[in-house]
Amino acid sequence: MRTFGITAYKQPLTQLDVAEPVVGPHDVLVDVEAAGLNHLDEKVRTGEFKAILPATMPLVLGYDLAGTVLRVGSEVRGFATGDRVYARPAAGGTFAERVAVPDHELAHSPGSLSMAQAGGMPLVALTAWQVLVERGHLQAGQKVLIHAGAGAVGSLAIQLAKHLGAYVATTASGAGADLLRELGADVVIDYRTQDFEAELSGYDLVLDSLGGESLTKSLRILRPGGKVVGIAGPPDPAFARQSGLNPALRLAIAVLSSKVRRQAKKLGVTYEFLLMHASGEQLRQITTLVEGGTLRPLPVEAFPFEQTPEALAALAAGRIRGKAVVVRS
């Protein structure tokens, strides 16, 4: 079976021939028709996440898929051959012709989306959901800052936050301000000409996808008791414990995040790191919002499956407008 992956960290993406997936009793075999590309793929390829996402080589990359069910395991209920589905499988490996996905990680894809649109949605939609709903407990009337609102995560997070009844600020370049207001942003901060720390205060929640100085400033615009959920790092001790990392790695991660956690404590706020997790149940709720018109994804830039290495290189170089997806004809 054709796949794309790596044989060592920092090596370019290459075609790999691997065995057909083994379908267990609770698995669903999916014919992958579209697979989204994410910055996570590039970070895994370069070894940036090897401490927290350990892997054996060769490693098939890809963390999004949409496709058609080919076969279901003996204990699977709710899915049948021919169903259109999508997922962010925990095991990854979606740059492949076929993938076996645990049924609890899978959902029926929105009928209003093309296969390419659906293939680019699970990871970013689940990230937005888990920051705002699962971790942030965002409520109507609260104030949330969403960094990089023009990105795939940010654009969905703006729409979801407005659906939840929040007052939404976002950072972006001035060129995209009109689109972000159309998506629901109440305030758009042009990061090229404005300092969001000088413009905003008293916020309940921040979705930080930037890290560094932006993370430090984000802590300072929160009200007492507010929270920053970071998806760019640094990882925190809670993440290390939940991931079952060994004591040495737990200590290293505690050191990495110690500065930001001290800053947060001094300000009376909190910082949490999120590496999103697979969830078919959350995807089902996201499907409902898409079908109802509440959530709409960014436009898709589609590449043929054979051009997966070129597509990932274009994403890493910042040459993609919208959401990059590879498709199989």
N, C-alpha and C positions, 0 to 999 in steps of 0.2 A: 504494500500500500504506500502511495506517495504521501510524504509529509515534508515540512520545512522546519529545520531546527539547527542545533549547534552540536559540535563534538567536543568543544572546550570553550570556556569563557573567553570573551573578546574576539572570538572567531566570527567571520561573517556567516549570515544565515545561508544554509545550503540545503539542497534536496536530500532527504533521507528516505530510504526504503525500510519500512518496519512491518512487523507482523500485524495481521488484522486484530482489531480489538476483541477482547474476551468479554462476552456478555453474561454477567451474573444474574441471579434471580431478581434483583431489584434495579437492574440497569436497562437503559433504553439505547438501542443502536440507532444513531442519527447519521443520515447522509448529509454531510456538511456542504451547504450551498453557498454560505457566506460566513466570513469570519472577520470580526473587527480587529484592527490594529490599535494598540495602546502604548503609551510611554512605558508601561510596565514591561512590555516585551523587550524594549531596548535596555531597560535597567537590568532585567534578568540576563540578557545576552552579554552585557558588559561585566557582569558579576557584581554589580552594585548591591544587589539584594541577596547575595549568596549566603550571608550569615543568617538571614531570617527566612529565606526560602531555599533551603538546601536541596540540591538536585543531583541526580546521577546522570552521567553522559552515556550515549547521546541523549539530548533533550529536545523534544518537539515543543516549539513555542506556540503561542496563541491562547487567549483567555476569553474569547467571545465566540459564539456560534449561533447560526440560525440554519434550519434545514428541515428535512422530512424524516419521520420515523420509518426505519426499515424493519425493525424487529423489537419486541419487548421481552424482558425476562419473565420467568414463570410467576413471580410474585407481584408484578407491576399491575397497578390498577389506575385507570384514568388516562392512559395513553394507548393509542392503537396505530397499527401500520398505516402510513399515509398522513398522519397528523403533522401539521406545521408547528414547529417548536423552536424555542430559543433558550439559551443558558449561558451562564458564566461558570463553567465547570471548575470545581476546586482543584482538580488535578491538571488543568490546562490541557495543552496538546491539541488545540483546535485548528492549527494550520495543517490539516489532514483531510483526507477524503471521507473518512468515517471516524466517529468517536462514540464510545460507550459512556453514557452519562447516567449517574445515579438518579433515580426518578425524583427524589426530593430536591434536586438541584435544577429541575427542568420545569418549564411552563409552556403553555400554548402561546405562540407569538401573536401579536395584534394583527387582525385581518386587514386593518387599514394601512399597514406598512408593507413595503416591498421586502423581499428576502434580504436584500442588501441593507436596507434601513434597519431591519430587525437584527441583523448580524452585528451591527455596530452599537447596539443599545445596552445589552445586559450589564457590562462592567460599569459603565458610566452612570447608568440609571440606578443600579444598586448602591454605588458609592454615594450619590446624592441622597438616596433614601436613608442609608445607614447613618450619614452625618446628621441630617435634619430630624429624622423621626426616631431612629433607634438610639443614637447617642445624644442628640441635641434636644429631644422632646419638645420641638418647636411648637409653640402655641399661638393662637390668634392674638394679634395685638403686640406680639413681641417683635424685636428688631434684630435682623440678621444681616451680617456682611458676608457676601460671597465673592471671593477673589477670582479673578480671571473669568468673568462672566461670559465672555465670548467663546470660551472653550466648551468641549463636549460635556464635561461634568458641570461646569458653571451654568451653562444655558439651561440644562434640565433642573438644576438646583433652584434657579430663579423661579421657574415655572411652578415647581413643587412648593416652594416657600410661599408663593402667592396663593396657591390652592389652600395652604394651611392657614392663611389669614395673616401672615406676617408682613411687616414693613421691611422692604428689601433694599439694601445698598449693594453696589457691586463696583469692582475696579475693572477697567478695560482701557483700550485706546479710544480716543475720541471718535474715531471713524465708525465704531460699532455702537455708538450710544443710542441711536434711534432704534436699532433692532432690539437692544436690551430693554429699552423702555416698552417696546411692543411686547416683549416676553413677560413684562411685569415689574421690572426694576423701578423703584421709586426714586432712587438716587444713583447716578452713574458718575463715578470718580475717574477722570482721565489721569491714569498713572504717570503720563508723560509730563503733565503740567500741574498736577495737584498732589498734595500730600494727604492721603486719606486720614491720617492721624489728626491733622489739623481741622478736618471737615466733620468728623464723626465722633460721637461719644454716647455713652449709656447703652451700648448694645448688649443683647442677651447672648448672642451666639455668633461665631465666625467660622466659616468654612475656609481653611487655609490650604491652598494648593501650591504655595510658593516657597515657604520656609524662610530661613535667614532673617534679614532685617524686617521683612514684612510680617513674619510671625511675631517678632518682638513688639512691633507697633500694634499688631492686632490685640495683644494682651492688654495694651494700654487704652484701647477704645471701649473695653467692656465695662459694664456696670459691676459692682461688687457681687460676686456669686456667678458671674457670667462664665462662658466656656469657649475655648478655641478647640476645634477638632481639626487636627492636621492630617493631610493625606500625603504630604511630601516629606514628613519626618521632622524631627528625629523620633524613632520608636521610643516608647516609654516602658517602664517596668511591668505595667499591667499587660501590655501586649506580649512581652517576653514570657510572662507566666502563662497566659492563655495559649501561647504557641508551643508550650512545653520545651522551651529551649534549655540547654544545659546551664549549670551555674555560672560557668565562665562567660558565656554569652549574655546571660542575664546581668551580670556585673558590668560588662562592657556597655550594654544598652542603657543601664542606669546612669553610667558616667556620661554617655552621649547626650542624654536628655536632662542631665542634672541642672544645667544653667537655666534652661527655659522653665523647668519646674520650679526652681527657686524664684525666678522672676514672677511667675504666676502666683505663687504662694504669698509673696510680698504684697502683691496687688489685690489679694483676696479673690482671685479667679482661678480657673483650672485649665490645664492643657491635657488633651488626650490625643493619642495617635491612632489612626484607623487604617488598617489594611483590610479592605472590604472582603466579605466572605460570601460564598455561594448560598443562594436561597431561592428555591422555586416558589415558596409562598409569597415572598416579597415581589418576585417577578409577576406573579398573578395579580397582585394589587397594582403594579405598574401597568400591566396590560389593560386593566380596567380604566386607568387614567388616560392612557393613550387612546383607547377606543372612544372615550367620552370627550376627547378633544382637549383635555387639560394639559397633556404633555405632548410636545412634538420635537423630534430629534433634529439635529443639525443636518444640512444637506450632506449627501454622501459623495465621496470621491472614490470610485470603484476601480480596482485593478484586477486583471486576470489572475487566477490562482498561481499560474506559472511565474508571475512577477512579484511574488510575495517578498523576496529579498529587496527588490527595488522599492517596493512600497514602504517597507520598514525603514529603509535608508532615507526616503523622502520625508517620512514622519519625523525621524530623528533630527533631520536637518531643518525642520520647520517649514517645509515646502507644501504642506497639505492645508487646503482650505476646507473646512468642514470636518467630516469624519472619514478616515481612511478605512476601507473595507476591501478584502479580496473575495472574489466570487468565482465559483465553478459553474461552467456552462453545461 
